[in-house]
Amino acid sequence: MGEVKEPLISDDEGWEDLSRVHIPVEELSFDIEQVNNFCRTTDKFVLAAANPRPFERLQFLRGTENVFIDLILRPDGMMSFIKKMHEHNIKVLEKWCQSDVDGISFMDDWGTQNSMLINPDLWQEIFKPLYKDYIELAHSKNKKAFMHSDGNILALYPHFIEIGLDALNSQIFCIGIDNLKEFSGKITFWGEIDRQHLLPNGTLEEVEQAVKYIKEALWEDGGCIAQLEFGLGAKPENVYQAMKSWDK
């Protein structure tokens, strides 16, 4: 569910035929002044609308299973395409950084329920440098860098801290909050209340206790943002209670 079944980059031709793939240069057509006008209307922190997702973009174009195989075989066409995709992402983020937004964001879901989708060493070699470029670009323009990644990505936290990521939105209950205590004060935990169990099935008291648990375990001179996903199945009263508990 949620995976592309008929990818543009076919099994037969593979990365040798990219004729159906279009680099969306239209993403560069937004009006910076329009963005700045919006920023002037609010005193809130503003994140750019751009959201590069290199790992997921490969899957959308090639299919998930094929990408897993390709990451091991390293066909030249794929490695060349990653470079081209990254150059485009940098151009988009550079333009957003010329505006008055406060931060940029990017994403990729890297975890299953229990572990990473690929070997962490492979992640370090191919994908870590891409994110590092995004973060360094943001910081060079005095912007913050935010990222989202679902699943159990405990193995990636030290790497994101090393390359200077400001805030990470992850499934902290899936990872285990106790496992994340060592990182408090080193990175901002960009929200999340357990959306697998608590938000759809928990009691109001359990939701309040969860918020308290996050603050006690992960809050250190700030470092936590009150955020959650109000998704399918979540009880509105539990979502309301979570935000009410953060206010308290």
WOTA-V883422 format. One record per residue. N is the residue number from 0. RES is the residue in one small letter. SS is DSSP state (H for helix, E for strand, L for the rest). PSI is psi in radians with two decimals (NA if undefined). Layout:
BEGIN
n,res,ss,psi
N,RES,SS,PSI
N,RES,SS,PSI
END
This chain:
BEGIN
n,res,ss,psi
0,m,L,2.27
1,g,L,-0.04
2,e,L,2.52
3,v,L,2.24
4,k,L,-0.50
5,e,L,1.40
6,p,L,2.65
7,l,L,-0.65
8,i,L,1.83
9,s,L,2.85
10,d,L,-0.63
11,d,L,-0.91
12,e,L,-0.47
13,g,H,-2.58
14,w,H,-0.01
15,e,H,-0.38
16,d,L,1.76
17,l,L,0.37
18,s,L,-0.44
19,r,L,-0.04
20,v,L,2.26
21,h,L,2.14
22,i,L,2.09
23,p,L,1.31
24,v,H,-0.29
25,e,H,-0.39
26,e,H,-0.32
27,l,H,0.03
28,s,H,0.01
29,f,L,2.73
30,d,L,1.97
31,i,H,-0.69
32,e,H,-0.61
33,q,H,-0.71
34,v,H,-0.81
35,n,H,-0.65
36,n,H,-0.71
37,f,H,-0.79
38,c,H,-0.59
39,r,H,-0.30
40,t,L,-0.09
41,t,L,2.62
42,d,L,0.15
43,k,L,2.79
44,f,L,2.24
45,v,L,2.15
46,l,E,2.47
47,a,E,2.65
48,a,E,-0.28
49,a,E,2.52
50,n,E,1.19
51,p,E,2.50
52,r,L,1.31
53,p,H,-0.77
54,f,H,-0.78
55,e,H,-0.59
56,r,H,-0.70
57,l,H,-0.74
58,q,H,-0.72
59,f,H,-0.64
60,l,H,-0.56
61,r,H,-0.35
62,g,L,2.46
63,t,H,-0.88
64,e,H,-0.76
65,n,H,-0.69
66,v,H,-0.72
67,f,H,-0.72
68,i,H,-0.79
69,d,H,-0.62
70,l,H,-0.41
71,i,H,-0.73
72,l,H,-0.41
73,r,L,0.96
74,p,L,2.51
75,d,H,-0.66
76,g,H,-0.69
77,m,H,-0.78
78,m,H,-0.63
79,s,H,-0.69
80,f,H,-0.71
81,i,H,-0.75
82,k,H,-0.77
83,k,H,-0.75
84,m,H,-0.74
85,h,H,-0.71
86,e,H,-0.70
87,h,H,-0.79
88,n,H,-0.70
89,i,H,-0.73
90,k,H,-0.74
91,v,H,-0.81
92,l,H,-0.63
93,e,H,-0.73
94,k,H,-0.72
95,w,H,-0.63
96,c,H,-0.27
97,q,L,-0.22
98,s,L,-3.06
99,d,L,0.22
100,v,L,2.76
101,d,L,-0.39
102,g,E,2.86
103,i,E,2.79
104,s,E,2.68
105,f,E,2.99
106,m,E,2.82
107,d,L,2.29
108,d,L,2.06
109,w,L,-0.15
110,g,E,2.67
111,t,L,-2.93
112,q,L,-0.56
113,n,L,-0.35
114,s,L,-3.01
115,m,E,2.71
116,l,L,-0.50
117,i,L,2.95
118,n,L,2.27
119,p,H,-0.53
120,d,H,-0.67
121,l,H,-0.71
122,w,H,-0.79
123,q,H,-0.70
124,e,H,-0.74
125,i,H,-0.76
126,f,L,-0.56
127,k,H,-0.74
128,p,H,-0.54
129,l,H,-0.86
130,y,H,-0.64
131,k,H,-0.71
132,d,H,-0.73
133,y,H,-0.79
134,i,H,-0.78
135,e,H,-0.64
136,l,H,-0.84
137,a,H,-0.86
138,h,H,-0.55
139,s,H,-0.36
140,k,L,0.28
141,n,L,0.64
142,k,L,2.72
143,k,E,2.70
144,a,E,2.12
145,f,E,2.57
146,m,E,2.61
147,h,E,2.43
148,s,E,2.11
149,d,L,2.88
150,g,L,-3.06
151,n,L,1.72
152,i,L,0.57
153,l,H,-0.67
154,a,H,-0.34
155,l,H,-0.33
156,y,H,-0.84
157,p,H,-0.59
158,h,H,-0.75
159,f,H,-0.62
160,i,H,-0.74
161,e,H,-0.70
162,i,L,0.12
163,g,L,0.33
164,l,L,2.33
165,d,L,-0.78
166,a,E,2.40
167,l,E,2.14
168,n,E,1.94
169,s,E,2.95
170,q,L,1.42
171,i,H,-0.44
172,f,H,-0.59
173,c,H,-0.73
174,i,H,-0.63
175,g,L,1.91
176,i,H,-0.66
177,d,H,-0.54
178,n,H,-0.30
179,l,H,-0.10
180,k,H,-0.65
181,e,H,-0.29
182,f,H,-0.03
183,s,E,2.42
184,g,L,-0.12
185,k,L,-0.35
186,i,E,2.66
187,t,E,2.23
188,f,E,1.90
189,w,E,1.22
190,g,L,-2.86
191,e,L,2.17
192,i,L,2.41
193,d,L,1.87
194,r,L,-0.07
195,q,L,-0.61
196,h,L,-0.93
197,l,H,-0.92
198,l,H,-0.67
199,p,H,-0.49
200,n,H,-0.16
201,g,L,2.85
202,t,L,2.90
203,l,H,-0.67
204,e,H,-0.70
205,e,H,-0.66
206,v,H,-0.77
207,e,H,-0.72
208,q,H,-0.60
209,a,H,-0.74
210,v,H,-0.76
211,k,H,-0.69
212,y,H,-0.75
213,i,H,-0.83
214,k,H,-0.76
215,e,H,-0.64
216,a,H,-0.63
217,l,H,-0.31
218,w,L,2.17
219,e,L,1.79
220,d,L,0.86
221,g,L,-2.54
222,g,L,0.18
223,c,E,2.37
224,i,E,2.26
225,a,L,1.79
226,q,L,2.61
227,l,L,2.91
228,e,L,2.00
229,f,L,1.34
230,g,L,-3.05
231,l,L,2.22
232,g,L,-0.32
233,a,L,2.35
234,k,L,2.22
235,p,H,-0.66
236,e,H,-0.51
237,n,H,-0.66
238,v,H,-0.79
239,y,H,-0.75
240,q,H,-0.68
241,a,H,-0.83
242,m,H,-0.63
243,k,H,-0.69
244,s,H,-0.66
245,w,H,-0.71
246,d,H,-0.67
247,k,L,NA
END
